[in-house]
Amino acid sequence: MREVRRWWQSLDPAIRLTGSYLLIIMLISFFFSVVLYYMAAGQLSEGLRHQYLRFGCGPGCDPQGPVGLIVREELAIEKGRLIAQLAYFNILILIMAAASSLWLARRTLRPIEAALEAQSRFSSDASHELRTPLSAMQAEIEVALRNKKLSKDEAINVLKSNLEEVIKLRGLSDSLLRLARENGLDYTAVDLKIATAEAVSRLQVLADKKHIKIVDQTDSAIVSGDYISLVDLISILIDNAVKYSPENSQITILSDTSSRFASLTVKDNGPGIGNTHLTRIFERFYRADVSRTGSGGYGLGLSIAKKLADLHQGKIEVKSQAGKGSEFTLKIPVLKQGA
Ligand code: ADP
């Protein structure tokens, strides 16, 4: 029994599911065939009684006599024919059910397999990203410990460098937690203008360091959303614009509140994104041309932004060409126009 179970477990999941579907269908078909057989056999026996009577073999007639023999032979032939018909019928059902069950099993399993594949890719990407800073820290600590004459300054440098890696790891774990969090959002009426102003003030220091001017021309538009998440979302778009823009450039934030969807566009004069990368930048851990952009990011920002936009029934669109800057537009349903 254990062998059978192990063999069953070793089969392809689509085949196993097909087998289960098939077993259920064939059990039902067999059950109805048996019921049908007994009903038909009952009618045949009734016919037999009539035959006896027709040939003058009433009560008291010897059932072993020639009339009884002929009629019983006929009955046996009819029953045999009925069994054969039911068997053909069941074989036909078996063939049709096998084909349709296999089709159905493959269709059912496709999204599950895709989800599992995405999950395992995510886990392995996340482990890979966690390993890199951990390995760097381990190597630095080991080298420092092996140095018997380690000076105070050298020790401080190791600690500083480790602290940088710890900060990066914390950022990564925060991002992973935000991706895993499905709910917990507190929806209120949020003015996009206020949320954008807060996001801009968060990134002002970074922009100043690169002498980047942020021009915020956002109009007021009230949307239903979680204030903190919306500020996070807009911050991700502005953060990327700052990260990838050259020094002394300008980032412009524009809004359009004329339709049912308020749109907020963050426009930069950075390196832009080539067509081959555009379709993939919202994937987790995807970084376009790391060597050129050299951002040191984990490729999680836009996937978090997309998830937050989805949670607000909104979407993010991107227009960009290599060498010609980028425009990221957040579209989100409006509650009512602001003053
Ligand atoms: P990262 O942490 O690497 O910035 P994101 O998910 O935010 O991760 O972005 C994914 C990739 O998209 C980035 O690695 C970068 O190559 C590209 N990208 C995003 N925003 C911009 C931008 N404003 N200009 C140029 N490239 C960008």
Boltz pocket constraint, residues with backbone or C-beta under 6 A from the ligand:
constraints:
  - pocket:
      binder: B
      contacts: [[A, 236], [A, 237], [A, 240], [A, 241], [A, 244], [A, 268], [A, 270], [A, 271], [A, 272], [A, 273], [A, 281], [A, 282], [A, 283], [A, 286], [A, 287], [A, 288], [A, 289], [A, 290], [A, 293], [A, 295], [A, 296], [A, 297], [A, 298], [A, 299], [A, 300], [A, 301], [A, 302], [A, 303], [A, 326]]
      max_distance: 6.0
